Amino acid sequence: MLTLARKAAPLADWLKIESLFLTAGPKHLEMAEAFHAKPRRHNRFALIGGNRAGKSVCGGRMCFAKHLRDDAKQGAIYWCVAPTVEKSIAGQQRELWESLPRSLLGDATYNEQTGYGGQRPSLVVDPGGRRVVIRFKTAAQYDSDPASFEQEKVSGAWVDETVPEGVYKRLVPRLIDLNGFLLVTTIPDDEWIDEAFGEEDCDDLQRGIFVRRLTMYDNKANLSEEGIRNAVESMSEDEKQMRVYGKSIHKTGLVYKEFVKDYKPDGHLIRPFKIPADWPRYRAMDVGRDHPTVCLWAAVAPNDTVYVYREYVARNTTVQEDAEKITAMSKGEVYAAPCIIDPAAYAVTKSNPKSVGLQFLEAGVRCMPGVRSNKHPSGGEFALVQNVKRWLETYKLIVFDSCPYLISEFRKWRYVRDKENNPVGRGRFVDANNDALDALKYLLAANPTHESKVVEVDSVEW
């Protein structure tokens, strides 16, 4: 009997991953099936959801570790990316140590304090004579040495837990040469995650994305109802939504929660179409200083729905350069009013005796100041924001999907919140991710309609 046990031990060690499939939930199995498909039909995979939902076990063991064991090619290099060294050691390094057969790990050793050791640890595995290297990287490493995320050609990358969007964007080019895969396992606590992968289950062959959204209940075979109840008791409502149900709670801080990133009639997007000649057209602009300069083009339908159909975004450019681009993009079009611009563009100081508005006029773009927030009848920027919300709520504002910057800002601009994620005061907004939204705010405050033109303001006195 002892002899049989000794003979069975290596087989059991090899089949540790397979045993996980016996208790996996339907969504975990769907992810594993898509990831291991031959030929692979997607190159980006995401398991997004609550804590204890089985994300890391499915992604790290059933997908990534199984691929290393069975399918990795000789000489292949893989990256495992975590937020910090501590999370790398306790997360990805441990997952691979516990799931890969010992016969593949050679002389490697792991401990809970140092992982595989070294400041930039790596793991070499040898499945069937195929030498494969796994490098463990962190967002902290990226912050101190961005070049460490360059150059190397990577066959696959696994990102576990939330990392900054900049890290994600550096990873994608590393995978292109070898048509490598990107696997992300995380809770939905940053805007870029929804931007990159969407907000629900997805099987998008055109974009090569496969996504499964998980809750704790998707992992109920491995969690007791009592365990879930105990976890929930100590959580705030926001924490519960994110950590149990996998909801994107960062939306609780969004200014424009009314914006629906979906196509008409269910949302505020539409695919580009030829604007009819009799629709009045308008332009609105927010002038960049420390922020980008953004110009929006809009047209008003007979039912007074405003369609934003074009955008211009530039950083670190002169007024002359902006004016030339805007003029070129406006060629052949007639507008119902001058370009509505940030009223601060008409400020004049001793160091700046010629206002930006005047500079645009001299460069060929006639402008007029938008409503200044502190002179709005309802008072302040808060009132102008509420005006935009009304346009969204009534679906009288529609955006061409060819305006990605504006769409992105709808999903990023936030109220100021404290450390507990509670709002700070009434109508206090973060001064970031709102340049296109400011241009839109000036446009809609002028109440453009199909029949009447915007009242033109030729001069202002502050």
Secondary structure as GFF3:
##gff-version 3
##sequence-region A 1 462
A	DSSP	alpha_helix	2	14	.	.	.	ID=ss1
A	DSSP	alpha_helix	16	21	.	.	.	ID=ss2
A	DSSP	alpha_helix	26	35	.	.	.	ID=ss3
A	DSSP	beta_strand	44	49	.	.	.	ID=ss4
A	DSSP	alpha_helix	55	56	.	.	.	ID=ss5
A	DSSP	pi_helix	57	65	.	.	.	ID=ss6
A	DSSP	alpha_helix	66	70	.	.	.	ID=ss7
A	DSSP	beta_strand	77	82	.	.	.	ID=ss8
A	DSSP	alpha_helix	85	88	.	.	.	ID=ss9
A	DSSP	pi_helix	89	93	.	.	.	ID=ss10
A	DSSP	alpha_helix	94	99	.	.	.	ID=ss11
A	DSSP	alpha_helix	102	105	.	.	.	ID=ss12
A	DSSP	beta_strand	122	125	.	.	.	ID=ss13
A	DSSP	three_ten_helix	127	129	.	.	.	ID=ss14
A	DSSP	beta_strand	132	138	.	.	.	ID=ss15
A	DSSP	alpha_helix	139	144	.	.	.	ID=ss16
A	DSSP	three_ten_helix	146	149	.	.	.	ID=ss17
A	DSSP	beta_strand	156	160	.	.	.	ID=ss18
A	DSSP	alpha_helix	165	176	.	.	.	ID=ss19
A	DSSP	beta_strand	181	186	.	.	.	ID=ss20
A	DSSP	alpha_helix	191	197	.	.	.	ID=ss21
A	DSSP	beta_strand	202	204	.	.	.	ID=ss22
A	DSSP	beta_strand	209	214	.	.	.	ID=ss23
A	DSSP	three_ten_helix	216	219	.	.	.	ID=ss24
A	DSSP	alpha_helix	225	233	.	.	.	ID=ss25
A	DSSP	alpha_helix	237	243	.	.	.	ID=ss26
A	DSSP	three_ten_helix	249	253	.	.	.	ID=ss27
A	DSSP	beta_strand	269	270	.	.	.	ID=ss28
A	DSSP	beta_strand	281	286	.	.	.	ID=ss29
A	DSSP	beta_strand	293	300	.	.	.	ID=ss30
A	DSSP	beta_strand	306	314	.	.	.	ID=ss31
A	DSSP	alpha_helix	319	329	.	.	.	ID=ss32
A	DSSP	beta_strand	339	341	.	.	.	ID=ss33
A	DSSP	three_ten_helix	343	346	.	.	.	ID=ss34
A	DSSP	alpha_helix	356	362	.	.	.	ID=ss35
A	DSSP	beta_strand	367	369	.	.	.	ID=ss36
A	DSSP	three_ten_helix	373	375	.	.	.	ID=ss37
A	DSSP	alpha_helix	380	393	.	.	.	ID=ss38
A	DSSP	beta_strand	397	400	.	.	.	ID=ss39
A	DSSP	alpha_helix	404	410	.	.	.	ID=ss40
A	DSSP	alpha_helix	435	445	.	.	.	ID=ss41
###
